[in-house]
């Protein structure tokens, strides 16, 4: 039986953000155990021209939220992108997961050939079929930013491993 677009999209987006929430939980616990504010994670970046940790979390959430909405042909909720604290980032992930839970695979199924036009950078757009958009843009974009957040936390000493990244709260 072939996999549907909705079955390929929503569980992947939800699992990635659930696992991201788990990474943030572990980072919070790490900071508390070492008696420092988890807010110090918010400004971390690997290079001066790289977006900070806060942006990695926002963009990961937006990749899932906007990607799902575009695939379903509906408007995504607008978030203000004003998060500056670790608690606000955790809330951003929770809000995104709550919104994703309102979607049904049937809203996306059958839209494999639908033209999806989306912003690329600040001034350009690109158009792909629904299937190409999901597989070649939305999912890779989500994982790029979740992986970058994971790597920044690992570099900061948070005890994370592959199981945390892949299994999230179900990590052994």
Residue, then its C-alpha position, 0 to 999 in steps of 0.5 A: x500500500x502506498x504512503x499518503x502525503x498526510x501520513x508522510x507529513x504530520x507524524x514526521x513534523x510531530x515527532x521531530x517537534x516532540x523530540x525537540x521539546x525533549x531536548x529542551x527539557x534535558x537542557x533545562x534540567x542540565x541548567x538547573x542541575x548546574x545552577x545557571x539560567x537556561x536562558x544562556x542557551x538562547x544566544x548560542x551560535x556556531x559562527x558570527x553569521x549564523x542565526x542564534x539558538x532562538x531562531x533555530x527553534x522558531x524556524x523548526x516550529x515554522x517549518x512544521x507549522x507552515x509546511x503542514x498548512x501549505x500542504x493542506x492549503x490553509x492558513x497557518x497561525x501567525x506567531x510573533x517571533x518575539x521569544x527571547x527566553x528559554x521558557x518562551x521557546x518551550x512554549x513556542x514548541x508546545x503551541x506548534x505541537x498543539x496546532x499540528x494536533x488539530x490537523x488530519x492527514x485527510x487535509x493533506x492527502x491527495x495534494x501531491x501534485x498541488x502547486x505549493x509556492x513558498x518564500x525562499x529568503x526574504x525576497x524570492x519564492x519557489x514553487x514545487x509540487x506538494x510531494x516535492x515540497x514535503x520531501x525536498x524542502x519542508x522535511x529537510x528544513x525542519x531537520x536542519x534546524x532541529x539538528x542545529x539546535x541539538x548540536x548547539x546544546x551538545x556543544x554547551x555540554x547538555x548530555x544528549x545522545x542520538x537516542x534523545x534526538x531520534x526517540x525523544x521522551x521515549x529515549x532509553 
